[in-house]
Amino acid sequence: MPIEASVLSAPYDTAETILQFARVRLNDAIQSIGGEVLTDTAVFTQAYFNLAYRRLQEELADLGSVRTNGHTYLYSIPPCGTTDPGSQVQLTWTYYFDGAGNYYLPPVVSVLPYDMMEPLKVKQRPAGQQTWFREINCAPNGIPADTKLQFQRHWMWREDGLIMTGATGAVDLEVDYIAYLADIQNNLPLNNTPWYQQQVPIVRCAQAFAYYLAAEVGGARGDVDADAIEQKGDREVRKIVNRQYRSRQRVNQRRRSYRHGAHRSSWGSY
């Protein structure tokens, strides 16, 4: 008789597990673990839950957690529509502006991914070429008025858009960015699944999440220890991030070869 394959599942806590932890901390599980106030079906529970979820993600992003890092490729970004050194191009979640009044909408051009909060690093290569991506200089204090060349020279994040110098040729972009996770909703990712049975895609986050949820509920009803509960959540978040630093602190002890780094791509030397 064949052995049935096991059903694979990521080791994520469900929303219900986090709700149960929060009920215990709020003394709302005396009669039932399903709660007396913070029940699954109360009209405010899902809103409280997502408020705490967003707070958890903001804290993780602030501490540099890799769970809030995103990565994407944006292909065939059109050239600048003008050679005016003072012009700039802008890429947003919905359109691309080429600096001369022309807007390109999907699917004509790639746009920023919906989960992107802010870019961290932007690289480029000539559009359609299978070559290395080279990093574009970040200009947080403003993009200088540069002569337009075949590649993008600077970028900055302004007014919820990726602003760049503009190039005379089309380019592909590689972008690392701060990402957010969507709110927990009904029927996502599976139909007929209530929100409280959904998984929260952050490994071992239930402790911190439950503290934040308890702080949201306790603060709304005037509990004097709501701030203290929130601080406990902050400590638990730091534990999540500390796990990631164990791999970051590993050092490659192998000696580099004499010729290491001597090669370069064939696309310019900027």
N, C-alpha and C positions, 0 to 999 in steps of 0.2 A: 504494500500500500504506500503510495507516494506521501512524502512529508509536505504538508502545506507550508507555503512561504509565509513568514510573519509579516504583519502589517507594519510598515515603516512609519515612524512618526518622530519629529524633532522633539528634543527634550524641553519643550516650552511649557510653562504653567498656563492653565486656563484662566479666563477672567473670573470664573466661579471660585477657584482656589484663592485668588487675591481678595475677592470679596469676603470669603470666609475668614481669612487672616485679619482683615480690617474689622470685621464684626467682633472678633474676639478682643481686639484692642480697644474697641469702643464700648465694650460690655453690652453688645447688642446680640449676643448669642446665648443668653441665659436660658431661654426656653427652647430655642431651636438654632442650629447652625445656619439656618436660612434667614435668621434675623427677624427682628420685630419692626425696625424702622428701615434699615438699609437692605430691603428685600430685592430680589431679582426683578420684580414687576413694579416696584414703586416708580412713579413718573420721573423722579429726580435722580435715581441711582445711576443710570447710564451717563448722564451729564456730569455727575460727580466723578465717575470713573474716568471719563475722558479728560477732565480737567487735571486729575492726578497723573494720567498717562502723559499728557503734554509736559507737565512739570518734570516728570522723570526724564523724558527725552532732553529737555532743555539742560538739566543738570548733567546728564551724560555728555552732551555736546560741549558744555562749558568746561568739563574736565578732560576733554580730548578723547573720549571713548571711540574706539574703532567701529562700534556698532552704529554710530551716527555718521559714518563716512560713506559717501556714494561715489560711483565712478561711471562715466559714460563717454561715448564717442558721438560726435556730431559731424556728419559728412557733408562735403560740398557747400560750405558757407560761401555765398557769392562774393565777388570782389566789390570794392567800394565804388559807388556810383559817381564819384568825383575825385579829382586829384588835388583838391584844395587841402593844404596842410592843416587847416583848422577844423576840418570835418572829422566826424567820428561815426562809427557804426554801432548798432545796439542789437543784442540778441536777448529776447525775453521768453516767457513761457508760451506766448501766443504768436509772435511774429519776429521777423528780422528787418531792421531798418538799415539801408545801405549808405546812409549819409547824404543822399540827394533827393529825399522825399519819396523814394520807392519802398513799399512794404512787401515782403515775401511771406506768405502764409503757408502752413502745412497743407498738403505734403510736398510743396515745391521746395521747401528748405527745412532742415531739422531745427527744432526749437528746444529750449531747456527742458529737462525732465521735470515732471510735476512735483517730485519729492525734494527738489533742490531748494535749500534755504540760502546758501551763499557758496560761491566757489572758493576753493583753497589753492588750487594750482591749475594752470591752463597751458597745454602744449599744442603744437601744430605741425602739420606737414602739408606739402602740396596735395591738393585734392586728387584722389584716385591713385596715388602712387604708394606702392608697398615699401615704404622707407620709414626710418625712425621718426618719432615725434620729438620736437625740440621745444623746450620750455619758453614761454613768452614772459617778458618782464612784467611784474606787477607794479602798477603806479598808483598807490593808495592816495597820494596827494594830488592827483590829477594827471591826465594824459597830456604830454607835451605836443605841440604842433609840429609833427614830423612829416618829412617828405614821404609820400606813399611809395612803398616798395612791394615786391612780390609776396611778402609775408607780413603778418601782424607783428607790430613792434612792442606794443604795450597793451595792458588790460587793467580794468578796475571794475568794481561793483558799485553801481549807483542807481538809485530809483528802481530797485528790484530788476535790474537788467545788467547783462554783461556788456560793458562798453569797451571797444577796441579801437586802435588807431585806424584800421582799414587797410586792405591790401589790394594790389592791382590784379591779383590772381585769386582763384578760389582755393580754399584751404579746408582740410579736415582738422577738427579739434578733438583733443582728449582732455577731459575735465575731471578733476577730483573735487568733491564738494561735501559740504555738510548736508546731510539728508534727514528728513523726518519720516516717521511711520504714520500711516493713516489711522484715524480714530477707529476704535472697535465698533463695528456696525453689525446689524443683523444680516444673515445670509452671505457673509464674506468669510472665507472663500467658498463655502458650500451653501447651496440653497437649503432652506428650511432649517437653518441652524440659528438659534437665538444668539444675541450678542454675548451673553454671559457664558456660553459654551465655546466661544472662540478662544484660540490660543493667542497669547501675547508673545510676539517673536523677539524676545530678549531673554537670553538664558539666565536662569536663577535670579530673576528680578523681583520675585514675589515679596520678599522682605521689605525692600525699599518701596516698592509700589504700594503695598498695604499701608505703610506708614504715611505716605503722601495722601492716600485716599482717606485714611482716618483723620489726618490734619484738615483736609478740605471739609469733611462733614463736621468735625469738632469745631472748627473755626466758625462755620456758619451758624451753629447753635450756641456760640459763646463759651465753649469750654476753655478754661484757663490754661490747660496744658497743651493746647493745639500747637503752639509754637515749639514746645519741647518735643512733641511727636514729630513735627516736621524736621527738626534737627536730627532726630534718630534716622529719618529717611535719608538725610544728607550723608550720614556716616555709612549707611548701607550702600549707597551709590558709590562712594569712594572705594568700598571693597570690591564692587564689580569692576571698576576701572583698574584697581591694583592687580587683579588677575591678568589683565592684558599686558601690564608692564613686565611680567615675568618673561614673556617671549621677546619683548623689545630690548631687554637687558642682555640677551644672548649675544656673544661676540664671536665673529668668525676669526679663528686663530691662524688660518692658512695664509702663508706668505703670498703676496701678489707677485705675479711674474714681472720681469723687467719691462716687457712690452705692453703691460696692462694699460688700457686707456689710450693707446697710441692711435687707434683707428677713429674715424669720424664718419658721419654720413656725408653724402656727396652734395647735400643741399646747402650751400653757403657756409659761412664761418661766423655768423652773427652770434 
